[in-house]
């Protein structure tokens, strides 16, 4: 009946969940709450959601495993992790598993709502751009279909995570342009994550393992020392 965005909150703290639900509903979102990891994972697998607000420390399946499972699904669900685990290692791990944003507890409810809104605007803008630029991209032996979100290299289908696809698609849209790790965080991840630049390194390495003939001597995604990375715009045979 309604076209309202649907947000799933997976949070075992009933007080926090209640406040979140109230603030998000005030913004017009339909909100569902799961108090355990098992229930949250079940709801995530059964239904499409506009966004997932995910705690890390949960009874049953923990938040990192839910994030990992979410990113193994074909549909893309924007994820904001909220957790009392404020250490850098957990933030980085959450981002490397595919979370779009990370907010440490205690946090401002208004800030979280603002981040949910900003994330959904970015996802909608990316989808609109994909529709506008719906033509396939063929470059360096790579073929990308932005609508189906599929990619091939040398005629072979690639098995990419949603974040790997976004990163490859961004490079393919801007061949021969050099981007620093922070540039890529801002453009592909969509939010400033100062200090987490090596998350980009991880995704670059994973992409190279999937698209390069020899990942140790890449011919497609090249390192420009001291500046960042670029996608070679030729046939992938040199530079």
N, C-alpha and C positions, 0 to 999 in steps of 0.2 A: 504494500500500500504506500509506504513512504520511501522517498529516495534519499533519506538521511544516511550519512556515513555511519558505519557500524564499527564500534571499537570494542575489542576484547581486552579486559583487564585480568591478568593472572597475578594475584597478590594474596598472600595468606594473612596479612594484617587487615582485619575487618574495618578498623577505623580509617586507615589510609584508603582502602578500597571504596568505602562509603563516601568520603570526601571527593575522591576522584570521580566517582560516578555522578555525584551531584554537580560538580563543576563542568564536566563534559556534557551532561544532559542540558545544562543551562546554555551551552553553546549549540544545542540542536543535534547532538550526536545520539545515536542509539547505543546503549552501553550494556554489556553483559559481563558479569564478574565470575571468575572461577577462583576458588580458595586453595586449590591444590594443583600441583603440576600435572597429575594424571588427568584431572578434569579439564584443565586448560589445554593440554595436548589433544584430548578428544574433541573439544569444541573447535580447535584450530584445524584439525584434519577433516571435520565434518562440514564446515561452513567457511565461506569466503568472508574476510574481514577487511575493512578499510585500513585499520591499524591495530597493532598489538602493543599494549603497555605491559611489560614483563618484568617481574621481580626475579632475582637470581636464586635466592634462598627460599626454596619451597618444599613442602611435604611431598614425597613421591618424586616424580621426575623433576630435576632441577632446571632452572631457567636457561642455563647454557645448553643443555641437551634439547630443550624446546626450541631454542634459537637454531641449533644445528638442524633439527628436523624440519623447521619452517623453511630453511634455505635449501633443503633437499626437495621441496615440493615444486611442482611446475608453476603454480601461481605465486605471485610475489606479494607478500604482506609486509608493509612497512613496520619496523620494530623499534620501539624505544625501551631500553632496559633501565629499570630503576632498582637500585640496590644499596644496602648498607655497606656492601663490599666496595669501598671507595679506592682500594689500592689500584695502582696503575696497571698491574698485571691483569686484573679482572676487566678493567675498562678495555684494554687492548684485546684481550681474548674475546670479549663480547663483540667488538668491532670486526675482528678477523673472522668471526663466525657469521658475520653478515648483518649485525644490528646497525640501524641507521643513526641512532643517537644513544647516549648514555647519560643518565642523571643520577648523581649520588644522593642518598638519603642523609640527612633530612633535606627536602627540597621544597620550593615554593609551588603550591598547587597552580598558581597563575602562570608560573614559568613553564610547568609541564604542559598545561593546556595550550600555551603559546607555541611550544615546540611541536605538539601534535598537529596544530593548525598549519604551521610552517611546513612540516613534513608532508602533509596531505596536499598542500598547494604545490609543492615541488613534484610529487608523484603525478599529479594531474597535469602539470606543465610538461613533464617528460612524455606522458602518454599523448598529449596533444601534439607535441613536436614530432613524435613518432608517426602520428597519423598524417601530419603535413608532409613529412619527409618519408612517405611510405615506400618509396622506391627502394629496391635492394641496393646495397653497397657492395661493389666488387673491387677489391684492392689487395695487392700483394698476395694473391692466391687465396684470399679470404672472401667469402660471400656471406653477407649478413642480411637477414630479413627482420626489420625492426618491429613489424606487426606480429609475426609469429614468434618473435624473439628466439630465432634459431640462427645458427652459424655453421659454416662449413670451411674447412681448409683443404685445399687441393682436392676438392670433391668429396671429402670425408666429413661426416657430421661431427660436430664438437659437442661434448657433454660439459656445459658451462653452468656454474652457479649463477643466480641472478646478478650478483655483484660483478662476477667475471664478465658476464655479457655486457653490463653497463659500461665497464671499463674498456672492453674491446670496441664497443660501439662508439664510445666517445673518441677513442684514438682514430677509428676509421672515418669519423666525421671531420677530423682535423689532421690529415696526413702531413708528415714532415714538420709539424709544429712541435716545439719542445715544451714540455710541461714539467715543472718541479713536483715533488711529492706533495707539497702543500697545495699547489694548484689542482692536482688530481683529487685530493681530499675534498676541496671546496666544490669542484665541478661535478664529481661523480658521487661522492658520499653526501654532498649537499649541506654539510654543516661543518663549522670549524672544529677540528680536533687537534689543536696544537699539542705537539709532543707525541703524536701517534703516527708519524710519517712512515715508520717501518711497516705499518699495516699495508701501505701501498706496495712496499717491496715484496711482501708476502704474496699479494695478488698478482703482481708482475711476474714473479717466479712461477706461480701456478699457471698463468696464461702461457708463458713461454714453454712450459712442459707440455702444453696441449697444442700449440700452434707452430712451434719451431721444429725444423728437421733435427737440429742439434741444439738443445736448450743452453748448452755451455758456450755455444758460438752463435748467438741469435742473429737472424737476418731480417726479422720483421719488427719486433719491438726492440729498439736500440737504446742503449744508455749513452747519453751525451754527458760526458764527465764534467762534474761541477755545475751542471744545469738541470738535468732531469732525464726524461724519456721522450721518445717519439716513435711513431709508426712509420716505417719506411714506405714511401708512396709508390715504389716500383713494383716489380714482379716478385719481390722477396728474394732475389738472387744476389744481392750485394749491399754494399755501403758499410 
